[in-house]
């Protein structure tokens, strides 16, 4: 199986309610929460988009909810000022192009 095929198979298990698959996405959300807190040591974060095929379906919501849970529990000041956004389903899969299109105009 290719990586994409493996992802699709595990996503199907997640959608079917598999507890092991759910733990995969929760782990991703935990890593994301701590990574954002670390990045905030170097960057003034206000808005974060989470994108990519891994965020498709229920997985995106699980990642988002878990990352927010980590931030609220471990980094409440950052959680109060940081907004993590999950675009609509179609935009999530497009990834980098939607990220580039959403960048603010500077100057």
Backbone torsions as a table, in degrees:
resi	resn	phi	psi	omega
1	UNK	NA	142.4	173.5
2	UNK	-78.6	167.6	177.1
3	UNK	-58.7	-41.4	-179.9
4	UNK	-63.1	-39.4	178.9
5	UNK	-67.9	-38.5	177.5
6	UNK	-64.2	-43.9	178.5
7	UNK	-59.0	-46.8	-179.1
8	UNK	-60.6	-41.2	-179.8
9	UNK	-64.0	-42.3	-179.7
10	UNK	-71.7	-34.8	176.3
11	UNK	-63.3	-37.9	177.1
12	UNK	-63.3	-39.9	177.3
13	UNK	-64.8	-40.6	177.9
14	UNK	-59.8	-47.5	-179.2
15	UNK	-63.3	-27.3	179.4
16	UNK	-84.6	-2.2	176.6
17	UNK	92.9	14.9	-179.7
18	UNK	-65.7	125.1	-176.8
19	UNK	-65.7	-38.1	178.9
20	UNK	-63.8	-41.8	178.0
21	UNK	-65.4	-40.0	178.0
22	UNK	-58.6	-40.9	-179.4
23	UNK	-64.3	-30.7	176.7
24	UNK	-61.4	-49.9	-177.9
25	UNK	-70.2	-33.0	175.2
26	UNK	-64.8	-39.2	177.9
27	UNK	-63.6	-41.7	176.4
28	UNK	-59.8	-42.7	178.9
29	UNK	-63.8	-38.8	177.0
30	UNK	-63.0	-48.2	178.1
31	UNK	-59.4	-41.5	179.7
32	UNK	-63.0	-44.9	179.8
33	UNK	-58.1	-47.9	179.6
34	UNK	-69.5	-36.3	177.9
35	UNK	-63.5	-42.9	178.9
36	UNK	-63.1	-38.8	177.5
37	UNK	-63.5	-39.4	178.0
38	UNK	-66.9	-46.0	178.3
39	UNK	-59.3	-34.3	-179.1
40	UNK	-66.2	-17.1	173.2
41	UNK	-68.8	-21.7	-175.1
42	UNK	-116.1	-25.3	-175.9
43	UNK	-126.9	146.9	176.2
44	UNK	-83.5	85.6	-177.7
45	UNK	-80.2	135.9	174.2
46	UNK	-127.5	-43.6	-178.2
47	UNK	-129.9	135.5	178.0
48	UNK	-131.7	130.1	174.3
49	UNK	-100.0	132.4	171.5
50	UNK	-106.5	128.1	-171.7
51	UNK	-136.8	175.1	174.4
52	UNK	108.1	164.7	-175.4
53	UNK	-61.5	-30.5	-179.0
54	UNK	-64.4	-20.1	-179.9
55	UNK	-89.2	-1.1	-178.9
56	UNK	-67.2	149.1	177.9
57	UNK	66.7	-147.4	-177.5
58	UNK	-65.4	-26.0	-176.4
59	UNK	-56.8	-40.6	-179.5
60	UNK	-61.1	-42.5	179.1
61	UNK	-66.2	-39.8	179.0
62	UNK	-64.2	-44.8	178.5
63	UNK	-60.2	-49.2	-178.1
64	UNK	-60.6	-49.6	-178.7
65	UNK	-62.6	-41.8	-178.5
66	UNK	-69.3	-41.4	177.4
67	UNK	-61.6	-43.3	178.0
68	UNK	-63.8	-37.2	178.0
69	UNK	-62.7	-44.2	177.7
70	UNK	-62.1	-46.6	-178.4
71	UNK	-63.1	-44.4	179.3
72	UNK	-63.8	-38.5	-177.0
73	UNK	-78.5	-39.0	-173.6
74	UNK	-103.9	-28.6	-175.0
75	UNK	-136.5	64.2	-172.6
76	UNK	-61.0	-34.1	178.9
77	UNK	-65.0	-43.4	177.8
78	UNK	-66.0	-42.3	-179.9
79	UNK	-58.6	-34.1	-178.7
80	UNK	-70.4	-25.5	-176.2
81	UNK	-109.2	-10.4	-176.3
82	UNK	-102.1	133.9	177.6
83	UNK	-117.3	114.2	176.5
84	UNK	-94.4	128.8	-175.6
85	UNK	-118.7	142.0	176.7
86	UNK	-118.4	107.0	-178.8
87	UNK	-64.4	176.0	177.9
88	UNK	-62.9	165.2	-173.3
89	UNK	-54.6	-45.1	-178.0
90	UNK	-64.6	-43.2	-178.3
91	UNK	-67.8	-30.1	-179.5
92	UNK	-60.8	-39.6	-176.4
93	UNK	-75.4	-24.6	-178.3
94	UNK	-72.6	-32.0	171.4
95	UNK	67.5	-111.3	-170.1
96	UNK	-61.7	-34.2	-178.7
97	UNK	-68.0	-37.0	177.7
98	UNK	-70.1	-34.8	177.9
99	UNK	-64.6	-44.6	179.7
100	UNK	-64.3	-40.0	-179.4
101	UNK	-69.0	-21.3	-177.7
102	UNK	-94.0	-1.0	-179.5
103	UNK	-66.4	139.4	179.2
104	UNK	-72.9	150.6	176.9
105	UNK	-77.3	129.7	-179.5
106	UNK	-100.7	144.2	172.3
107	UNK	73.1	NA	NA
